[in-house]
Amino acid sequence: MVRALRWWWGLLLAFALLAISRAFLPLPFVNEVLIFSIYTIGCNFLLGRVGFISFGQPAYLAVGAYGTAFYLFYFGANPYLGILLGVLSGLVVSGIVGPLFVRLRSDYFALVNLALAVIVYYLMQKVLAGVTQGDNGLWFLANIASTPVLDLGKPEDFFVFALLVGLAVWAFYKYLDDSIYGACCLATKANEDKLRFLGYSNYRVRLLAFVIANTTTALAGAMYAVYLGFVSPEITSPSRAADPVIVTILGGVGTLYGPLVGAFIYTGMKDAIAALVGNWELLIGFLLVIIMLSGEQGIWGTLQPRLEKLLFRRRLRSAGVGAEARE
């Protein structure tokens, strides 16, 4: 029981703080942070654990969003089934392109993913305009049916749903980080030869990581589709290809809670600064430069060891007080 509480307490605390923030912050802001953080955690896993920097995440986001949108616009009305179809779309596409992409490394992987984002963008905007409605997009908010317990057509209920989904996603990635597979991901990033010597396949480790990360990105796309009730090609615009990478660096590459912190800071700065300054991206750029020059640890990557030290000192003090009381 104690071991289970130790495993869960960080996750429960993080999402409890998000739930409490709902009382002080606008609901659309908190919902966007939750979805954006789920969008980013796949990129964070690829970059921090496997060493893949991907500028193609908008492509997988769009696959999930359009997988959901096609169902809700043309075929059905159940938002849960729509999200499931969006996730399955991401799984299928990742399984198709993954065996080709993960054979590439470094710059080539980044560029081929960026090329995929451009291809998906023009497919949705031009080639498949008869189905996707082109730049006008697919509007289906009125098509979404009410569902028992949590009605995803209501922003308040969607917030609870997104909070639960986020908790499940973070628990899954924490499990991966603590597993042998997570260690293999770090090993394939640091030393491929040693991992091969131990009997593991670098290719299979990377392929599974690629599919997991981009299916998670598709989940975020499906959630965006249901939350907005609208999808357009802009969701896969190559001009937004750097967003998840920026949020990953802001939060802290490879850290579990970095995507949450990064999404919160990035969304907050965008909303606050954009109201005052037109070119808000410029300030984000300056912040990134400062973070990179200070050690590339990101905001949470810098705070985490200090918080751990503080908690360790408190445990030592409490242990000392307990020992004195026993004496």
C-alpha positions in Angstrom: 0.0 0.0 0.0 2.8 2.4 1.0 4.7 1.5 -2.2 1.6 2.2 -4.3 1.1 5.6 -2.7 4.7 6.5 -3.3 4.3 5.6 -7.0 1.0 7.6 -7.4 1.5 10.6 -5.1 3.4 12.8 -7.7 0.8 12.1 -10.4 -2.2 12.7 -8.1 -0.6 15.9 -6.8 0.1 17.3 -10.3 -3.4 16.7 -11.5 -5.0 17.8 -8.3 -3.2 21.1 -8.8 -4.6 21.3 -12.3 -8.1 20.6 -10.9 -7.7 23.3 -8.3 -6.4 25.8 -10.9 -9.8 25.5 -12.6 -11.3 27.6 -9.7 -8.9 30.5 -10.6 -8.3 30.2 -14.3 -10.7 30.3 -17.3 -12.0 26.8 -18.3 -10.9 27.1 -22.0 -7.4 27.8 -20.8 -7.2 24.8 -18.5 -8.7 22.5 -21.2 -6.2 23.8 -23.7 -3.3 23.1 -21.3 -4.5 19.6 -20.7 -4.8 18.8 -24.4 -1.6 20.6 -25.4 0.3 18.7 -22.7 -0.9 15.3 -24.0 0.1 16.5 -27.5 3.6 17.4 -26.2 4.3 14.3 -24.1 4.8 12.1 -27.2 7.4 14.5 -28.6 9.0 14.7 -25.1 9.3 10.9 -25.0 10.8 10.7 -28.5 13.3 13.5 -27.8 14.2 12.7 -24.2 14.1 8.9 -24.2 15.0 7.9 -27.7 16.9 10.9 -29.0 14.5 11.6 -31.9 13.6 15.2 -32.6 10.4 15.4 -34.6 9.0 18.4 -36.4 6.2 16.2 -37.8 3.9 16.0 -34.8 1.2 18.2 -36.5 0.8 15.4 -39.0 -0.1 12.8 -36.4 -2.2 15.4 -34.5 -4.2 15.9 -37.8 -4.6 12.2 -38.4 -6.2 11.8 -35.0 -8.3 14.9 -35.4 -9.6 14.0 -38.9 -10.1 10.4 -37.9 -12.5 11.7 -35.3 -14.0 14.4 -37.5 -14.8 12.1 -40.4 -16.8 9.9 -38.1 -18.7 12.7 -36.3 -19.3 14.7 -39.6 -20.3 11.8 -41.9 -21.2 8.7 -39.9 -22.1 9.0 -36.2 -22.5 11.1 -33.2 -20.9 9.3 -30.2 -17.9 11.4 -29.1 -16.2 8.5 -27.3 -16.3 6.3 -30.4 -15.0 9.3 -32.4 -12.0 9.6 -30.1 -11.4 5.9 -30.3 -11.4 6.0 -34.1 -9.0 9.0 -34.0 -6.6 7.1 -31.8 -6.8 4.0 -34.0 -6.1 6.2 -37.1 -3.0 7.4 -35.4 -1.9 3.9 -34.5 -2.4 2.7 -38.1 -0.5 5.6 -39.7 2.3 5.3 -37.2 2.5 1.6 -37.9 2.8 2.3 -41.6 5.4 5.1 -41.7 7.3 4.0 -38.5 9.2 1.1 -40.1 10.6 3.5 -42.7 11.2 6.6 -40.5 12.9 5.0 -37.5 15.7 3.7 -39.7 16.8 7.3 -40.1 18.6 9.3 -37.4 19.3 12.8 -36.4 18.5 15.5 -39.0 17.1 13.0 -41.5 14.4 11.9 -39.1 13.5 15.4 -38.2 13.2 16.5 -41.9 11.3 13.4 -43.1 8.7 14.0 -40.4 8.5 17.7 -41.3 7.9 16.6 -44.9 5.1 14.3 -43.8 3.5 17.3 -42.0 3.6 19.3 -45.2 2.2 16.4 -47.2 -0.7 15.9 -44.8 -1.4 19.6 -44.7 -1.8 19.8 -48.5 -3.7 16.6 -48.7 -6.3 18.0 -46.3 -6.3 21.5 -47.8 -6.2 20.7 -51.5 -6.2 17.0 -52.6 -9.0 15.8 -50.3 -10.9 19.1 -50.2 -14.1 17.4 -51.4 -14.0 15.3 -48.2 -12.3 17.7 -45.8 -14.1 20.9 -47.0 -10.7 22.4 -47.5 -9.9 25.6 -45.6 -13.6 25.8 -44.5 -13.1 22.7 -42.4 -15.5 20.2 -40.9 -18.1 21.6 -38.5 -19.8 19.0 -36.4 -20.3 20.5 -32.9 -24.1 20.2 -33.4 -23.7 16.6 -34.4 -22.1 15.4 -31.1 -24.6 13.5 -29.1 -25.1 13.8 -25.3 -23.6 11.0 -23.4 -24.4 9.8 -19.8 -22.1 10.5 -16.8 -19.8 12.8 -18.8 -21.3 14.8 -21.7 -18.3 15.8 -23.8 -20.3 18.5 -25.5 -20.2 20.4 -22.2 -16.9 22.2 -21.4 -17.2 21.3 -17.7 -17.7 17.6 -18.4 -15.0 17.7 -21.0 -12.6 19.1 -18.4 -13.2 16.2 -16.1 -12.8 13.8 -19.0 -9.5 15.4 -20.1 -8.2 15.4 -16.5 -8.9 11.6 -16.2 -7.4 10.9 -19.7 -4.3 13.0 -18.8 -3.8 11.1 -15.5 -4.0 7.8 -17.4 -1.6 9.0 -20.0 0.9 10.2 -17.4 0.6 7.0 -15.4 1.3 5.0 -18.6 4.4 7.1 -19.4 5.6 6.8 -15.8 5.3 3.1 -16.0 7.3 3.1 -19.3 10.0 5.3 -17.6 10.3 2.8 -14.7 10.2 -0.3 -16.9 13.0 -2.3 -18.6 11.7 -0.9 -21.9 12.2 2.6 -20.7 15.8 1.7 -19.8 16.2 0.2 -23.3 15.0 3.5 -24.8 17.7 5.4 -23.0 20.2 2.8 -24.0 19.4 3.1 -27.7 19.8 6.8 -27.4 23.1 6.7 -25.5 24.9 3.5 -26.8 23.4 1.4 -29.5 26.2 -1.2 -29.5 25.8 -2.0 -25.8 22.1 -2.5 -26.2 22.7 -4.8 -29.2 25.2 -6.7 -27.1 22.6 -7.3 -24.4 20.4 -8.9 -27.0 17.9 -6.1 -27.7 17.0 -4.8 -31.1 17.6 -1.0 -31.5 15.2 -1.0 -34.4 12.3 -2.6 -32.5 12.8 -0.4 -29.4 12.7 2.8 -31.6 9.7 1.6 -33.6 7.6 0.8 -30.5 8.6 4.3 -29.1 7.6 5.9 -32.4 4.2 4.2 -32.4 3.5 4.9 -28.8 4.4 8.6 -29.0 2.5 9.4 -32.2 -0.6 7.4 -31.1 -0.6 9.7 -28.0 -0.3 12.7 -30.3 -3.3 11.3 -32.3 -5.2 11.1 -29.0 -4.6 14.8 -28.5 -5.9 15.5 -32.0 -9.0 13.5 -31.4 -9.6 15.4 -28.1 -9.1 18.7 -29.9 -11.7 17.7 -32.5 -14.3 16.8 -29.9 -13.6 19.8 -27.8 -13.8 22.4 -30.6 -16.4 20.6 -32.7 -14.4 21.7 -35.7 -11.3 20.6 -37.7 -9.5 22.4 -40.5 -6.1 21.9 -42.3 -4.7 24.6 -40.0 -4.3 21.9 -37.3 -1.4 20.4 -39.3 0.1 23.6 -40.5 3.9 23.3 -40.9 4.2 26.8 -39.4 3.2 25.2 -36.0 5.6 22.2 -36.4 8.0 23.5 -33.8 5.4 24.1 -31.1 5.6 20.7 -29.3 9.5 20.8 -29.5 9.4 24.3 -28.0 7.1 23.2 -25.1 9.3 20.2 -24.5 12.4 22.3 -24.2 10.5 24.8 -22.0 9.3 22.2 -19.6 12.4 20.0 -19.6 13.5 17.4 -22.1 12.8 13.8 -20.9 11.2 14.9 -17.6 7.8 13.4 -16.7 6.1 16.6 -15.7 7.9 18.8 -18.2 5.1 18.7 -20.8 2.6 19.8 -18.2 4.7 22.7 -17.0 5.8 23.7 -20.5 2.2 23.6 -21.9 1.0 25.7 -18.9 3.8 28.3 -19.4 3.6 28.4 -23.2 -0.2 28.7 -23.3 -0.2 31.3 -20.5 2.4 33.4 -22.2 0.6 33.1 -25.5 -2.7 34.3 -24.1 -1.2 37.0 -21.8 1.4 38.4 -24.1 -0.6 38.2 -27.3 -3.2 40.6 -25.8 -0.4 43.2 -25.4 2.1 42.4 -28.1 1.4 41.1 -31.6 4.7 39.2 -32.0 4.5 37.1 -28.8 6.7 34.4 -30.4 9.6 36.7 -30.1 9.5 36.6 -26.3 9.1 32.9 -26.3 12.3 32.8 -28.5 14.2 34.9 -25.9 13.0 32.6 -23.1 14.2 29.5 -25.0 17.6 31.1 -25.6 17.9 31.8 -21.8 16.9 28.2 -21.0 19.3 26.7 -23.4 22.2 28.8 -22.2 21.4 28.0 -18.6 21.9 24.3 -19.1 19.1 22.9 -21.3 17.2 21.5 -18.3 14.0 23.5 -18.9 11.8 24.9 -16.2 10.8 21.6 -14.5 14.2 20.1 -15.1 15.7 23.0 -13.1 13.1 22.9 -10.3 12.8 19.1 -9.9 16.2 18.4 -8.2 15.8 21.4 -5.9 12.3 20.2 -4.8 13.7 16.7 -4.3 16.5 18.1 -2.1 13.9 20.1 -0.1 11.7 17.0 0.4 14.8 14.9 1.3 15.9 17.3 4.0 12.4 17.4 5.5 12.3 13.6 5.6 15.7 13.6 7.4 14.4 16.1 9.9 11.2 14.2 10.5 13.2 11.0 10.8 15.5 12.7 13.3 12.5 14.0 15.4 11.0 10.5 15.3 14.2 8.9 16.5 14.5 11.4 19.4 10.9 10.7 20.4 11.6 6.9 20.5 14.6 7.5 22.7 
